[in-house]
Amino acid sequence: MKKHITTPLTVEKVRELRSGDEVLLSGVIYTSRDAGHKRLVEAHKNGEELPVDLKDATIYFVGPTPAKPGQALGSCGPTTSYRMDAYSPYLIKECGLTGMIGKGKRNDEVIGAMKEYGAVYFGAIGGAGALLSQCVVSSEIVAYEDLGAEALRRLEVKDMPLTVVIDSYGENLYQTGMQAYLDSRK
Amino acid sequence: MRVIKGEEITKVVRELCIDANINLPKDVCGAIDLAIEAEDYLPAKNTLQLLIDNYQIAAKNQVAICQDTGLACVFIEIGQEVYVEGSIEDAINEGVRQGYADGYLRKSCVADPLRRVNTGDNTPAMIYYEIVKGDGLKITVAPKGFGSENMSAIKMLVPADGIEGVKKFVVDTVRNAGPNPCPPIVVGVGIGGTFDKAALMAKKALLKNVDEENPDPFYAQLEKDLLEEINALGIGPQGFGGRTTALGVNVLAMPTHIAGMPCAVNINCHVTRHKSKEI
């Protein structure tokens, strides 16, 4: 049974999500990856105002393909998240970020910040860019346009299929899912 | 001497860039279709179904299967009796430039690894030339995404490590990669040669059809054993648990030094793209 959830994700909503939950996410999310994260953190450290308010916000780690005529956004599956591990704890702690969408492992520092401040890490299906683009209702570049695919975009999504991989209690599907499968073979 | 114009090469490279990024090759589609039948763990089966839906949507709407449309790896097999008019390198890069623009593909190439400014047109291509007999020209375009490329590894094994050393290194590389390279993956292994030749063989192993059996029974057995060990790890599609961690393993080997046994593992995701055409 898939849960319908809507952004912004307050800490209260985040605490209700558990590792392994399958959800359909709707609402506004922001896109950012390697170069965009570096800029966001540097800007905040310099005391500059960020181009978007990250309080209770969700960031999707993605660099989409250009939209074809008639598309809101091109193919847009997740990129591998560990490259953002250097920045995510700061954004959670200092800017109030509560949601991240990507694929692949996160380090202990990220998970620690998620537990302490209340944030959730969703997995989108890696490589399923064509399928995920169908969930994007609208897209606009908000900042860092010079970064091309890595620009900061504001997306409105509808029923984006996601899995809660790491919840705000530190429970991790990459460990429990594999173990559950191996146990089912015994 | 056969003369081939640069424009002909440009045209073919352009077409192959678009085709490869939109239409998943039949061998990979077939491997995913087989995997879903062999997978009896329900969450894994559901994830594999989404991958099938995805490649079907991409083909139907003619959009990129995955947003990481990769660095354009271009393999040229050129007959020694062929003369190319103009610069072959320029012709290939122009094909990449046109294909990535016209196909609405992502431009993922930075001009310098440290200074990191995007070239804006996905050039330069990563080009590999091989001079062969005859007057043919075969072009293969294999866009390579970096979620999986980053999980690849090379090790200078020594003769005493033997086949068990190779197996351990390959399986450890896949285990360490876990969910990062978008499993189910395709694994290319290169054994022998020199440091660089092993890496190139691993990449070339990914150009073979995923269901292609090694012509050497010894390596066919190694491929089978590696696939079995990898699919016993339990990583599963997307790392959410399951049998289907890899769709296939291809091994290439070549002569090497009495003191060495280089071993390279190039990992590719379930969007293992390769399209070829002969001119």
Interface residues (C-beta under 8 A of the other chain):
Chain A: A35 V62 G63 P64 T65 P66 A67 K68 Q71 G74 S75 C76 G77 T79 T80 Y82 K103 G104 K105 G123 I125 G126 G127 A128 G129 A130 L131 S133 Q134 L147 G148 A149 P161 T163 L173 Y174 T176 G177 M178 Q179 A180 Y181 L182 S184 R185
Chain B: Y41 P43 A44 T47 L50 L51 D53 N54 Y55 I57 A58 N61 Q62 V63 A64 I65 C66 Q67 D68 T69 Y104 L105 R106 K107 S108 R116 N118 G120 G147 N150 G178 P179 N180 P181 C182 L233 G234 I235 G236 Q238 G239 F240 G241 G242 R243 C269 H270 V271
